[in-house]
């Protein structure tokens, strides 16, 4: 079956994210291990790590992934920003490794004035450096397919495939697909035929063996809008039928599928979205 969950807040401490996920009967989960809008982070203490690992084991919530800081840009030609980004990504990987997470979801970055070819090479080189720096690690880096806004890299399967091809050792590299980003970047996953073509194309260029996680989000904007605006499940341009196909696509059963939909203070929106997704799964 799909392992459905959501991005959960770590406010108050990492173990509380597990507690929130448990209340919503999550099978999988995504978190930030640090503030996503800051470079610096408080080191993880031994008790933080032990408590989180213990809570994850006791609840059986897995896989768990983290999302890297939004500040990281490994496609940049700016030497200062690139150096900061490499250091920050390495820290993200170390924190995920300490917590026993499957991987770190990473936006490939924005190329700015660089050519697409140069940006692909820069991203691949950065990934190579980070993975070489931690040769004995288990944590994966999961490249997130993007919506195509501005000069963001990773909006096509061809770009993702080219980045992966540029890294010699790809054992710890994978891909995260976001349903909102797929539609926004021009992949019609709404119709039955469009859904089939999209995933056939992904398998041909990248391969399902590289697919490790889904972000489940409806889209406030239509296909090929190149605008990343998440909507609640069934209330956007993707619609319920596409999520029904995804929930019952046995090729993806066992993969973590995490909501990133808008939240209120009591998380009732997560509860409603998760309930709807579960109702779509055929017994």
RAUR-V276592 format. One line per field, one symbol per residue. phi: phi as a letter, one per 20 degrees, with the letter a starting at -180 (. if undefined). psi: psi as a letter, one per 30 degrees, with the letter a starting at -180 (. if undefined). A space follows every 50 residues. Layout:
phi=???
psi=???
//
This chain:
phi=.fdeabfdfdgnpgffffffffgelfecacbeebffdcfebfgfegfgff ffffffffemfafdcddfgfffbeefefffffffffffffffffffffem efadfcffodfleffffffgfffffffffffffcfefdfeddfefdenfl dfenecfffffffffedfddgddbcdddfffgffeoefefefffffffff ffffedoffeedbdddbfcfdfgmflcecfcfgndcffnffffffffdef fdfnefcdfcfgcdfdmfffgffffffffefff
psi=lkjkalkkkgkfkeffeeeeeeeghkfllklkflkfgkelkkkkleeeee eeeeeeeefgjllkllklkffkjgflfjeeeeeeeeeeeeeeeeeeeefh lelkkkkflkfcflleeeeeeeeeeeeeeeeefifglfklkjkkklfgkb gklgfleeeeeeeeffkejgegkakkkkeeeeeefgjjgeleeeeeeefe eeeeeekfffjfkkkjklkfllkgfgkjjkllkfgafeleeeeeeefgjf fgkfkkjkkhlkklfggfeeeeeeeeeeffkk.
//
